[in-house]
Amino acid sequence: YFTNLNSLFLYVKKYNTFDAVINTDSIMPSQSEENYLKIIYKLEREWSERVTTNAISEVMGTKASSVTDMLKKLAQKEWVHYVKYQDISLTEKGKRHALFIL
């Protein structure tokens, strides 16, 4: 977006906003989100398991409803493909975050 600090400053001064500066792909996951991304990656890649809400719930020792809530958040951030009653998979963004964490 901006080639130098001066162009960033001029943009913010002109439009009085940082909205265009924020890149959602660069937002780092919280500790809890990281844990889910790692588990999904491991289930998917390393353990060759179907990634379901119940599988994640078992591995993490938490309620399936809590897993569902987090999956919805991760899907909003475009880190997972989540459709109710279907297998879960990481998006390319999700894979990048998971690999960075691991």
N, C-alpha and C positions, 0 to 999 in steps of 0.2 A: 503494500500500500504506500508506505512513505519511505522515501529514499534517505531521509536524514531527519534529525530532531527538529530542525527548523520547519520543514514541511508539515510535520505532525503538529507543532505549535500553532502554525498558521491555520490549519484545519480546525483545531479545537477552538481557537479564538473566533474564527469566522462562523462556525456552526454551533458553538457553545455546547458541544457534546463529545463524548468519547465512543459513541455507539459503533462507528465504523472502525475504530481502533481495536475493538474487542474481537478476537478470532475464537469462536467456540471450539475449534479443533485443538487449540492450545490450552484450553482449560483442563487442569489436571483433576483426576478423580479424587474423591475423599478416600480416607482409609477404608471405610466400609465398602465403597464402590470398587476400590482396588481388590479387596478380598473376593468379591463376586466375580470380577473379571478374571482373576487368577483361577478360581475354581472352574468357571466355565471353560477357560482355555485348557486346563488340565483334563477335565472331563472329555472335552472335544478332541484334543490332540494326543495327549499323553496316555490317557486311560482308555481311549477308544470306546467311551460310553455314550449312550444317548443322553443328551442334555435336556433334562426335564426339570420342572419345578420341584418335583419330589426328589430327584437325584441331588440337586443343589441343597435342598433342605436336609437330606440325610448327611451329606458331607459336612455341612456347616453346623449341624445340630440345632436348627432353628425351625420355626413353623413355616409351612408352605405358604401361608398367607403373607408372612413377612417377606419371603422370597418373591412372591408375586408383586408386592409393592415396590421392591427394589428393581425388579425387572422392568416395570413400567417406567421408573425414573431413568434407567439405563437406555431404554428404547427411546425416550424423549431426547436424550443426548446423542442418539444415533450410534450407540456403542454396542447394542445387541439387536438382533431380529427377534421380536417376541410377539407371538400371537397365541391367545388363550387356547389351551389344550393341544398345542403343537410343540415340537422340539424347539429349543432355543439355540441360536448360534451368534457368534460375534460378527459384527460388521468389520470392515477394514479399519475403521477408526478404533473400534474395540480391540482388534488384534494388535494394533500398534501400541495402544496403552498397555495391554497385557504383556506384550513382549518387553516393553520398557520396564515394567514393574519386576518381571521375573529376571 
